[in-house]
Amino acid sequence: LEMPIVDHNAMPEVPWRPGYRTWDIAGPANGMSTTLTYAVAEFGTGAPLHQHEDEELIVVLEGAAEARLGDEVRTVGADHTLAIPANVPHAFTVVGDAGAKLLVYFPVPDPFDRTTYLEGSPPEGR
């Protein structure tokens, strides 16, 4: 068995939203039953209110995001993780002086088949 190491620089960009770039660095394309996405998001971009049938983890590597989880709104900064339970409405917007770099994890191969948008529309790549 060869050790599966993913070169992030070799991964194709997945169309998402204007100012919000994503790369699926682990998932069905490399035989995984989970999904890990790397995102680079400009100030003011993010995701409208939606919910997934599955849990989601958003790791803020750089920058900050104003996150809405249910009725609570908080700023999540670098070196923090937003742990979102299944079926809980949530949204976020990148805030601060710069953009943000994020890792987004789902325990399923295609969480967007199991996502309902409560505001706005799905991203162009999904």
C-alpha atoms as one frame of an Amber mdcrd trajectory, in Angstrom:
protein
   0.000   0.000   0.000   1.447   3.356  -1.043   1.103   6.164   1.505  -1.601
   8.539   0.160  -0.081  12.010   0.348  -1.983  14.826  -1.347  -0.030  17.681
  -2.931  -2.300  20.683  -2.290  -0.668  22.599  -5.145  -1.665  19.884  -7.622
  -5.365  19.921  -6.717  -7.763  21.646  -9.133  -9.745  24.613  -7.867 -13.455
  23.931  -7.366 -15.664  26.843  -8.535 -17.448  28.236  -5.500 -18.505  31.858
  -4.960 -16.944  35.151  -6.147 -14.052  35.949  -3.803 -14.273  32.521  -2.156
 -11.884  29.948  -3.652 -11.854  26.237  -2.720  -9.833  23.104  -3.323 -11.027
  19.609  -2.299  -7.809  18.169  -0.895  -9.289  14.872   0.284 -12.492  13.129
  -0.678 -14.029  10.662  -3.108 -11.505  11.537  -5.846  -8.779   9.931  -3.753
 -10.843   7.085  -2.323 -11.969   8.746   0.909 -15.446   8.534   2.426 -14.967
  11.980   4.053 -14.347  15.452   2.615 -11.647  17.997   3.473 -11.645  21.319
   1.634  -9.110  24.157   1.742 -10.599  27.625   1.204  -9.220  31.120   0.682
 -11.947  33.696   1.258 -11.832  37.463   0.759 -13.242  39.978   3.268 -17.051
  40.036   3.118 -17.463  36.604   1.523 -18.792  33.488   3.212 -21.860  31.297
   3.184 -25.537  32.253   3.576 -27.739  30.582   6.169 -27.948  26.847   5.487
 -27.878  23.498   7.237 -26.388  20.073   6.540 -27.667  16.641   7.519 -24.110
  15.971   8.728 -21.695  17.579  11.181 -19.200  20.130   9.867 -15.892  21.443
  11.193 -14.523  24.792  10.008 -10.914  25.381  11.068  -9.811  29.011  10.793
  -6.126  28.922   9.831  -5.754  32.666   9.189  -8.045  35.669   9.507 -11.456
  35.689  11.159 -15.087  34.987  10.397 -18.306  36.168  11.996 -20.219  32.931
  12.455 -23.922  32.459  13.094 -24.873  29.146  14.659 -28.549  28.897  15.462
 -29.361  32.196  17.208 -25.793  32.880  18.397 -23.327  35.118  16.508 -19.608
  35.143  17.393 -16.295  35.989  15.786 -14.051  32.982  15.220 -10.365  33.788
  14.763  -7.244  31.975  13.671  -6.363  28.759  15.484 -10.016  28.139  16.389
 -12.506  25.605  15.071 -16.230  26.048  14.618 -17.878  22.687  15.405 -21.312
  22.637  13.768 -23.769  19.901  14.771 -25.910  18.223  12.119 -29.130  20.020
  11.119 -28.238  23.296  12.865 -28.696  26.411  10.698 -25.443  28.318  10.277
 -23.765  31.010   8.189 -20.508  32.945   8.214 -18.862  36.039   6.751 -15.130
  36.792   6.641 -14.362  39.893   8.746 -11.271  41.870   9.777  -8.512  43.545
   7.810  -7.679  40.605   5.569  -9.235  37.511   4.107  -9.282  34.104   5.737
  -7.829  30.671   5.099 -10.016  27.786   6.205 -10.118  23.997   6.323 -13.626
  22.553   6.116 -14.281  18.923   7.078 -17.358  16.727   6.604 -17.666  13.043
   7.616 -19.360  12.196   4.289 -18.203  12.148   0.636 -20.583  14.848  -0.702
 -22.241  16.916   2.027 -23.820  19.256  -0.504 -26.206  16.511  -1.602 -27.452
  16.744   1.985 -27.570  20.562   2.378 -30.585  22.871   2.520 -30.125  26.592
   1.862 -32.388  28.704   4.075 -31.139  31.981   2.558 -29.334  32.596  -0.709
 -28.418  29.879  -3.178 -25.934  27.022  -3.407 -22.435  27.884  -4.628 -21.771
  27.620  -8.361 -19.579  24.520  -7.991 -22.252  22.454  -6.255
